[in-house]
Amino acid sequence: MSDTTDADFLLEQRGTGRDLGAWIVGVAFARDGKVAGFGLSDGTVHLTDPADHAADWRRVEAHDGAGLTVVPDIATGLLSGGDDGRLVRIALDGSATQLASYGMMKWVEHVATHPSGLRAVAVGKNVHLLDAKGEATRTFGPHGSTVGGVAFDPKGKRLFASHYNGVSGWFVAAKDGTPKRYEWKGSHHVITVSPDNDHVVTAMQENSLHGWRFSDAQHMRMSGYPGKTHSLSFTGKGRWLATAGADAIVLWPFFGGGPMGKAPTEIAGGDGVICTRVACHPQHEVVAAGFADGMVLMAEIASGKVVPVAAPGRGSVSALAWSPTGTHLAFGTETGFAALLNLAKS
């Protein structure tokens, strides 16, 4: 990482960037790949067309307050949540429609969607389920504490919510409303489910990860991080879990019986700069990573080869995402710099 010669080459040759003026809290591509959106702490969402780097960026006034998250909607467009208690759908043309309002002072910070037509919205200790029409169908909870993260399984049959002392797993179509509890002492926040639907993993307040394997009820504890992990990403086939929170990209093997008893692989370390965001390519075993000094890079897991994307100096990387086909990469920083790169073969 210390050699940053030509580190901006990809950004300059294949990308476009903007100073948007506020902390970028999230970035997402629509599931159809037709729009990329940057959610900002000032309550706006900025849209751009991945297929046209010369296109104007559209500013959408989404929230009366701070924006907290932006995610792909179920098919097209994006969803944005804010500290004004509103869940807003943003269409390709920049129009914004309120799907739900949970009241002022209610943070809509954790949102998950599934292409089957489900949306999950965590508000306080509850998770609200919305259907494809935007209508509320169920409420899961209350959980024992504020929900720290939500995630659907790959098939959209189960919804997982992280909270204090573990995770609750809900069958979205079940009528009894009783969750499966996955317990482990401590505060759990960021959550992800493996592509093979056999593992759920959380990042904890205690600078570690914890996971549960469904097939044999095994616990998985992954520790040794110098900082908190705010970003987790499985590779497309689920062989590796990429994580932030250390001064390198830390990759845990989820094959050959791992990660229990297996040492992680570390890539792009050595400078003492904390990795803040990771995003695995949807098809290949390649991971993009952003660091606290603003450096963005891509790494091939098998070889460890690192390709710089953007040089340090634009603020800590706070958002990072691939397009659904893996042809485009977007990132944003705490200082408000946003970039979109076209990495398709020319």
C-alpha positions in Angstrom: 0.0 0.0 0.0 2.9 2.4 0.6 3.6 2.6 -3.2 0.9 4.9 -4.4 2.5 5.8 -7.7 -0.2 6.3 -10.3 -2.7 5.4 -7.6 -5.3 7.7 -9.3 -4.9 6.2 -12.7 -8.1 4.2 -12.7 -10.1 7.0 -11.2 -8.8 9.5 -13.8 -9.0 7.2 -16.8 -12.2 5.2 -16.0 -14.0 7.3 -13.4 -15.7 10.5 -12.5 -15.8 12.2 -9.1 -17.7 14.9 -7.4 -17.4 16.8 -4.1 -20.9 16.5 -2.7 -20.3 18.6 0.4 -21.4 16.3 3.2 -20.5 13.0 4.8 -21.4 10.1 2.5 -23.2 7.6 4.6 -23.9 5.0 1.9 -23.8 4.1 -1.8 -25.9 1.7 -3.7 -26.7 0.5 -7.2 -30.2 -0.4 -8.2 -30.7 -4.1 -8.8 -31.2 -3.4 -12.5 -27.9 -1.4 -12.5 -29.5 1.7 -14.1 -28.7 4.1 -11.3 -26.1 4.6 -8.6 -27.1 6.7 -5.5 -25.0 8.3 -2.9 -26.7 9.0 0.4 -25.5 12.0 2.4 -25.6 13.0 6.0 -27.4 16.2 5.0 -30.5 14.2 4.0 -29.9 14.3 0.2 -29.3 11.5 -2.2 -27.3 12.1 -5.4 -28.1 10.0 -8.4 -26.0 9.3 -11.5 -26.2 7.0 -14.5 -23.5 4.3 -14.4 -23.7 4.0 -18.2 -22.9 7.7 -18.9 -20.1 9.4 -16.9 -20.9 12.7 -18.6 -24.5 12.6 -17.3 -25.6 15.2 -14.8 -25.8 14.1 -11.1 -29.3 14.7 -9.7 -29.8 15.9 -6.2 -32.8 14.5 -4.4 -34.1 16.1 -1.1 -34.9 12.8 0.6 -35.0 13.7 4.4 -35.8 16.5 6.7 -32.7 15.8 8.7 -29.8 13.4 8.3 -29.7 10.6 5.9 -28.6 7.3 7.5 -28.6 4.6 4.8 -29.3 3.9 1.1 -29.9 0.4 -0.3 -31.2 -1.1 -3.6 -34.9 -1.5 -3.7 -36.6 -4.8 -4.6 -36.3 -4.4 -8.4 -35.6 -0.8 -9.5 -34.7 2.4 -7.7 -33.3 2.9 -4.2 -34.5 3.1 -0.7 -33.2 5.8 1.7 -33.7 6.0 5.5 -33.1 9.0 7.8 -33.3 10.3 11.3 -36.7 11.9 10.4 -38.2 8.4 10.8 -39.0 8.1 7.1 -38.4 5.4 4.5 -38.2 7.0 1.1 -38.2 5.3 -2.3 -36.2 7.0 -5.0 -36.9 6.3 -8.6 -34.6 6.4 -11.6 -35.9 9.8 -12.6 -35.1 11.2 -9.2 -38.7 11.3 -7.9 -39.0 10.5 -4.1 -42.0 8.7 -2.6 -42.5 8.1 1.1 -43.1 4.4 1.7 -43.4 4.6 5.5 -43.0 7.1 8.4 -42.3 5.9 11.9 -42.3 9.3 13.6 -39.8 12.0 14.4 -36.8 10.9 16.5 -37.2 7.4 15.1 -34.1 6.5 13.2 -34.4 4.4 10.0 -30.8 3.3 9.9 -31.0 -0.4 8.9 -32.9 -1.5 5.8 -32.7 -4.7 3.8 -34.5 -5.7 0.7 -35.0 -8.9 -1.3 -35.9 -9.3 -5.0 -38.8 -11.5 -4.1 -40.6 -8.2 -3.0 -39.7 -7.9 0.6 -38.4 -4.9 2.5 -37.3 -5.0 6.2 -36.9 -1.8 8.2 -35.4 -1.7 11.7 -36.8 1.0 13.9 -35.7 0.9 17.6 -36.3 -2.6 18.9 -38.6 -3.7 16.1 -38.3 -4.7 12.5 -41.1 -3.9 10.1 -41.8 -6.0 7.0 -43.2 -4.3 3.9 -44.4 -6.0 0.8 -43.8 -5.1 -2.9 -46.6 -2.5 -2.7 -45.0 -0.8 0.3 -47.7 -2.0 2.7 -46.7 -3.1 6.2 -47.4 -6.8 6.6 -45.7 -7.8 9.9 -43.7 -6.5 12.8 -41.0 -8.6 14.3 -40.1 -7.9 17.9 -39.7 -6.2 20.2 -36.1 -7.5 20.5 -34.3 -7.1 23.8 -32.4 -4.0 22.6 -32.2 -1.7 19.6 -31.6 -3.6 16.4 -28.1 -3.2 15.1 -28.5 -4.7 11.6 -30.9 -6.7 9.4 -30.3 -9.2 6.6 -32.4 -11.6 4.5 -31.2 -15.1 3.7 -30.4 -15.7 0.0 -33.9 -17.2 -0.7 -35.8 -14.4 1.2 -37.4 -16.9 3.5 -35.8 -15.8 6.7 -34.9 -12.4 8.2 -32.1 -12.0 10.7 -31.9 -9.1 13.2 -28.8 -8.5 15.3 -29.1 -7.0 18.7 -27.6 -7.2 22.2 -26.6 -10.8 23.2 -27.1 -12.3 19.7 -29.3 -12.6 16.6 -33.0 -13.4 16.1 -34.0 -15.3 13.0 -37.6 -15.0 11.7 -39.4 -17.0 9.1 -41.1 -14.3 7.1 -44.1 -16.5 6.2 -44.5 -18.1 9.6 -47.7 -17.3 11.5 -46.5 -18.1 15.0 -44.2 -15.1 15.2 -41.5 -17.0 17.3 -37.9 -16.4 16.3 -35.0 -18.7 16.4 -32.5 -17.3 18.9 -28.7 -17.4 18.2 -27.1 -16.3 21.5 -23.7 -14.8 22.3 -23.1 -12.3 25.0 -22.2 -8.8 23.8 -23.5 -6.1 21.4 -23.9 -7.3 17.8 -24.4 -4.8 14.9 -23.4 -5.3 11.2 -24.8 -8.6 10.0 -24.5 -10.8 6.9 -25.7 -14.2 5.7 -23.5 -16.4 3.6 -24.5 -17.2 -0.1 -24.8 -20.9 0.8 -27.4 -20.0 3.4 -25.5 -21.9 6.1 -23.8 -19.1 8.1 -24.9 -15.8 9.8 -22.1 -13.6 10.9 -22.1 -10.3 13.0 -19.6 -7.7 13.8 -19.5 -6.9 17.5 -18.8 -3.9 19.7 -16.0 -5.8 21.3 -13.7 -5.6 18.2 -14.5 -9.2 17.0 -16.9 -11.1 14.8 -19.2 -13.9 15.8 -21.0 -16.4 13.6 -23.3 -19.4 13.7 -23.3 -22.3 11.3 -26.8 -23.7 10.8 -25.9 -27.2 9.6 -24.2 -28.3 12.8 -25.0 -25.4 15.3 -21.4 -24.5 15.6 -20.3 -21.1 16.9 -17.6 -19.2 15.0 -15.5 -16.6 16.9 -13.2 -14.4 14.8 -11.1 -12.0 16.9 -7.9 -10.0 17.0 -9.1 -6.8 15.4 -7.5 -3.5 16.5 -10.7 -1.6 15.8 -14.4 -2.1 15.3 -15.6 -3.8 12.1 -18.1 -1.7 10.3 -18.1 -3.6 7.0 -18.5 -7.3 6.0 -18.8 -8.9 2.6 -18.9 -12.5 1.3 -17.4 -13.4 -2.0 -20.0 -14.4 -4.7 -19.8 -18.1 -3.9 -19.2 -17.7 -0.2 -15.7 -19.1 0.0 -14.3 -16.0 1.8 -15.6 -13.3 4.1 -13.9 -10.0 3.7 -13.8 -7.7 6.7 -12.7 -4.2 7.6 -11.5 -3.1 11.1 -7.8 -3.9 10.7 -4.8 -2.3 9.0 -5.3 -4.8 6.1 -8.2 -6.5 4.3 -8.9 -9.6 6.6 -10.3 -12.6 4.7 -11.7 -15.5 6.6 -12.0 -18.9 4.8 -15.4 -20.4 4.7 -14.4 -23.7 3.1 -12.5 -26.8 4.3 -14.2 -26.6 7.6 -13.3 -22.9 8.2 -13.2 -20.4 9.6 -12.8 -22.4 12.9 -9.2 -23.5 13.3 -8.2 -21.5 10.2 -6.0 -18.4 10.1 -7.3 -15.5 8.0 -5.6 -14.2 5.0 -4.5 -10.6 5.1 -4.0 -8.4 1.9 -2.8 -4.8 1.4 -1.5 -4.2 4.9 1.6 -2.8 6.3 1.0 0.9 6.6 -0.9 0.9 9.9 -3.9 2.5 8.2 -7.3 1.0 9.1 -9.4 -0.6 6.4 -12.9 1.0 6.8 -15.0 -0.6 4.0 -14.9 -3.8 2.0 -17.0 -5.0 -1.0 -16.5 -8.3 -2.8 -17.0 -8.5 -6.5 -20.4 -10.3 -7.3 -18.8 -12.8 -9.6 -15.0 -13.1 -9.1 -12.8 -13.6 -6.0 -11.8 -10.0 -6.0 -12.4 -7.5 -3.1 -12.5 -3.7 -3.2 -11.4 -1.9 0.0 -11.3 1.6 1.3 -9.1 2.9 4.0 -9.1 5.6 6.6 -6.6 7.8 4.6 -8.9 7.7 1.6 -7.0 5.0 -0.3 -9.2 2.7 -2.5 -7.9 -0.4 -4.1 -8.9 -3.8 -5.5 -7.2 -7.1 -4.6 -7.3 -10.5 -6.2 -7.6 -13.0 -3.3 -5.8 -15.9 -4.9 -2.7 -14.1 -5.8 -2.8 -11.2 -3.4 -2.2 -8.8 -6.3 -3.3 -5.2 -5.5 -4.5 -2.6 -8.0 -4.9 1.0 -6.7 -8.1 2.7 -7.6 -7.8 6.1 -5.8 -4.9 7.7 -3.9 -5.2 8.8 -0.3 -6.2 12.4 0.6 -9.9 12.7 0.1 -11.1 11.6 3.5 -11.8 8.3 5.2 -13.8 5.9 2.9 -17.3 5.6 4.3 -19.2 3.9 1.5 -18.3 1.3 -1.1 -20.3 -0.8 -3.5 -20.1 -2.8 -6.8 -22.8 -2.8 -9.4 -24.9 -6.0 -9.8 -22.8 -7.2 -12.7 -19.5 -6.0 -11.2 -18.7 -3.7 -14.1 -18.8 -0.5 -12.0 -17.4 0.4 -8.6 -18.6 3.4 -6.5 -17.2 4.9 -3.3 -17.6 7.9 -1.0 -15.8 9.5 1.8 -16.5 11.3 5.1 -15.5 14.6 3.5 -18.1 14.2 0.8 -16.1 13.0 -2.2 -18.0 10.6 -4.4 -16.7 8.6 -7.3 -18.0 6.1 -9.9 -15.7 4.0 -12.0 -16.4 1.9 -15.1 -14.2 -1.2 -14.9 -15.7 -3.1 -17.8 -13.3 -4.3 -20.4 -13.0 -1.8 -23.2 
